[in-house]
Amino acid sequence: MIRVFVRGVDRAPLWLFALLVASIGLAPWVPEPYVAEKLRGLLAGEFDWPRDLFSLMVHAAPWLLMAFKLYRNSLSDGRAP
């Protein structure tokens, strides 16, 4: 199962992950990105756990996928992680 996921990430183009971050990861852009708003609320203790946690996971997933893709790219380039 993990190998299928990693293979899918390796085969997907980098621009796809950039598009996901720009659309889902930063939406809504006004007045501030959703991820920043929820992280600020989490640190301030103003976090509605069931609803906000799910929303944060949905909006943070593209960022995590992009980070994983860049990590995998760095490994395939022969550089140390």
N, C-alpha and C positions, 0 to 999 in steps of 0.2 A: 504494500500500500504506500509506504513512504517512498519507495523507489519509483513508483508511478508518478507521484507528486513531483519529485526531484527531476525526473525525466521531462515532465511537462514544463516545469520552470526553465530547464535548460533549453528546450526547443522553442519556447516563446520568445519573440523579439523584445528587445529592451524598450522600444517605443511603446509597446502595449502596456507595460508597467508604468511608464511615464504618463500615458494617457489616463490610466486608472487613478494615479495619484492626483493628477490635475483635475479630474472630474469628481470622483467619489471622495478621495482623500482630503480635498480642500473645500468641498461644497459644504454649506453655502459660503461664498467668498465675502459677503457683506453682512454684518459689520465686521466679522472676523471668522476665520476658518473654524469649523465645528470641533475639530480635534483640539485646537487651542482652547476653545471655550470650555470644553468638558474637562480637559486636564487642569485648567485653572479652577474649575468648580471642585474637582477632586482634591486638589491641594488645599482649597479653602474650606473643605468639609461640607460643601453644598451639592452633594451628589446623590441623586435618587437611584439607588443601586440597581434594581432590576431593569428599569427602562434605560437609564443612562449608560449602564455597562454594555448592554446589547448595542446601543447606538455607537458607542465609542469603539467597540470591536469591529463593527461594520465599516466605520470611517477610517480606522487605523489599519485594517487589513491590507489595503493597497500599499501603504508605507512599509509594512513588514515584508510583503512580497517583493517590493522593489529592493529593499535592503538585502533580502536573501538572493535575489537575482544578481545584484552587484557583487555579493560575496562569492557566488558560484562563478561569475565571470572572472574575478580576481584569481580564483584557483585554476581556472582553465588557461589563464595567461602565463602561468608558471611562476607567478609572484607569491611570496609568502603572505598568508592572511593577516 
